[in-house]
Amino acid sequence: MVARLSDRNPVVSPEQLIQEMVPPSTFDEVSFDSYIPDPNEPSQAQAVAKARDFVVRARKARGGKKGLFSRKQATQGIGLYLDGGFGVGKTHLLASIYHSMPEPKSFATFVEVTHVVGALGFVNAVERLSRHTVLCIDEFELDDPGDTMLVSRLLTELTAKGVSIVATSNTLPGQLGEGRFAAQDFLREIRKLSAVFETIRVDGPDYRHRDLPPAPAPRSDTELEELAESTPGATLDDFDELCTHLAKLHPSKYKALVDGISLVCIEGVHPAQDQSVALRLVVLADRLYDADIPVTVSGSKLDEIFTDEMLHGGYRKKYLRATSRLLALSRFAETAV
């Protein structure tokens, strides 16, 4: 009988959550030396130099200074913000910084950071992360005031304890959340975050407006079932049942949910019914993409999961990224079988 993701209920300890805050395996071997700046884009070479300098200064910040009775006291952590379009190597530089810093250290997407805080509780998360030399945050984004205030508080407390912060995004800190929320509290938190970082622009070809290639045609239910049965380590789920199961799991467990899976097959795919379902699917898509797990479906095409209304709303960037990643994984499935 084929396994189902809907039957898996992973248990993830606080220690495991922190230990899993590492770069995706794709970036295991990257370094500053392996980043090849485009000679036509001088900002890229400047970004490498700034990233190297950040490592030197962040190490000193974590080392602290001697106090009155010769005990070392933590100095304020520093911040670096790498801004630029897709495909210019920001995550490469972020992972290179991570690899250059001493343990303990952490690397996660913005969404993963909020999930870790949600799972551990704010005080516990601060306590555990305050021991780290650096917190690297990829795909920094602020989609609602709650996340903004949560992250603002987190970064304020961590930098005060000597933790340095480096983040990437394709939106400047002062523009995060722009056009989404107008609440004064939200805007005040945005300005606080802007003050944390030194912003470095990384220019290059910007693929944000590139059209996504067409999605592969869905399989029939029979084809999907036969493929799942013949593929060791594959799972086969009904779309609605999977969505219901995801709602019962904290998103911090989605990585463990797909651990060890070789192929994900989903029957009866259709447009997400509401925003909460859609956002869970975004997190699942990110975890599948990080693990390079192929995806193949029956029903609707993968580029039809998020409705036009969703794609023109405040979470547009999330949905476009998830669609792009699901399409890449579906093509991987086509070549793998």
Disulfide bonds with the S-S distance in Angstrom:
none
